Amino acid sequence: MRPWTSSYAPGSASRPGSESNGGCTSALSALHPPASEEAIQSLQNAIAYPLHPHLVQWLRIHDGAHEHGAPVWPGGYVPYGVEGLKGGPRQTADMLEEFHDQFTEEEIQDMGLAPWADLLWLPIAGTNTGESLVIDHRPGDT
């Protein structure tokens, strides 16, 4: 399997915005320049678990995009930069807490939603309607 970043490398025929990637029409120019090694280290210091190596590689390519700008990826997703990623664990914890406040464990089981999220999921991109793309930091193959 090819690393996901190779499909988004500069000059790649399948990068976002090319015809071969499923029709994403947003410009790569919306992406910020790469995150500095110091910024990546500050993110690692702010997160209670080791960052997935693909996330580190991703941040070395770009540091997200302006959160209120046009979507960069299909589906309206805008990638978060280092500063936005630092709030991801709290965002995930709040979402899980709100969900568990609304439903009993039995209701969650009956709906087939257990487990539907994990504290080791780090949101890396989001939409203006609250949907997120996440990287799963749980140990093992995912």
C-alpha positions in Angstrom: 0.0 0.0 0.0 1.3 3.4 -1.0 1.7 6.0 1.8 -1.2 8.5 1.7 1.1 11.5 1.4 2.6 10.2 -1.8 -0.8 10.8 -3.5 -0.7 14.5 -2.4 3.0 15.2 -3.1 3.8 18.3 -5.2 3.8 17.3 -8.8 1.7 14.2 -8.2 -0.9 13.4 -10.8 -3.4 12.5 -8.1 -3.0 15.5 -5.8 -6.1 17.5 -4.8 -7.3 19.6 -7.7 -6.3 17.1 -10.4 -8.7 15.2 -12.6 -7.6 11.8 -11.2 -8.5 12.4 -7.6 -12.3 12.4 -7.9 -12.9 16.0 -8.9 -11.6 18.1 -6.0 -11.6 21.6 -7.5 -10.1 23.6 -4.7 -6.6 25.1 -5.2 -3.6 23.8 -3.3 -2.6 27.4 -2.9 -5.1 27.5 0.0 -2.8 25.4 2.1 -0.4 27.1 4.5 3.4 26.5 4.1 4.8 23.5 6.0 4.8 23.6 9.8 8.2 24.2 11.4 9.9 21.4 13.4 9.4 23.6 16.5 5.7 23.8 15.8 5.4 20.1 15.3 7.3 19.5 18.6 4.9 22.0 20.4 2.0 19.9 19.1 3.6 16.7 20.4 4.2 18.4 23.7 0.5 19.4 23.9 -0.9 15.9 23.0 -0.8 13.1 25.6 0.1 10.4 23.1 2.7 10.0 20.3 1.7 11.7 17.1 1.0 9.3 14.2 4.0 9.4 11.8 1.7 10.2 8.9 0.4 13.3 10.7 3.9 14.5 11.3 4.7 13.9 7.6 1.5 15.7 6.6 2.4 18.7 8.7 5.8 18.8 7.0 3.9 19.3 3.7 1.5 22.0 5.0 0.3 23.5 8.2 -3.4 23.3 7.4 -5.5 26.0 5.8 -7.4 29.1 6.9 -10.4 27.6 8.8 -12.8 30.1 7.4 -11.6 29.8 3.8 -12.9 27.7 1.0 -12.8 23.9 1.5 -9.6 22.3 0.3 -10.9 18.8 0.1 -14.1 17.3 -1.3 -16.9 17.3 1.2 -16.1 20.7 2.4 -13.2 19.7 4.6 -10.5 22.2 5.6 -7.4 20.8 7.2 -6.3 22.1 10.6 -2.9 23.5 11.3 -0.8 22.8 14.4 -2.6 25.3 16.6 -6.0 23.9 15.6 -4.8 20.4 16.2 -3.8 21.2 19.8 -7.5 21.6 20.7 -8.4 18.2 19.1 -8.2 16.0 22.2 -10.4 18.4 24.2 -12.9 18.6 21.3 -13.1 14.8 21.1 -13.5 14.5 24.9 -16.3 17.2 24.9 -18.1 15.4 22.0 -18.0 12.1 23.7 -19.2 13.6 27.0 -22.1 15.3 25.3 -23.0 12.1 23.5 -23.0 10.1 26.7 -25.0 12.7 28.4 -27.7 12.3 25.8 -27.9 8.5 25.7 -27.6 5.6 28.2 -25.1 2.8 27.6 -28.1 0.5 26.7 -29.3 3.0 24.1 -25.9 3.3 22.6 -25.6 -0.5 22.3 -29.1 -0.8 20.9 -28.3 1.8 18.2 -25.1 -0.1 17.3 -22.9 2.9 18.1 -20.5 1.4 20.6 -17.8 2.2 20.2 -18.4 5.1 17.7 -15.5 7.3 18.8 -12.4 7.2 20.9 -10.3 9.7 22.9 -7.3 8.7 20.8 -9.0 10.0 17.6 -7.5 13.4 16.6 -9.6 15.6 14.3 -7.3 16.7 11.5 -9.9 18.5 9.3 -13.4 19.7 9.6 -16.4 21.2 7.8 -18.6 24.2 8.7 -21.3 21.7 9.7 -19.2 20.1 12.4 -18.1 16.9 10.5 -14.5 15.8 11.2 -11.8 13.7 9.6 -9.7 12.0 12.2 -6.5 10.1 12.6 -6.8 7.1 14.9 -3.9 7.1 17.4 -5.0 3.8 19.0 -2.2 1.2 19.1 -2.2 -1.5 16.4 -3.4 -1.6 12.8 -6.4 0.6 12.2 
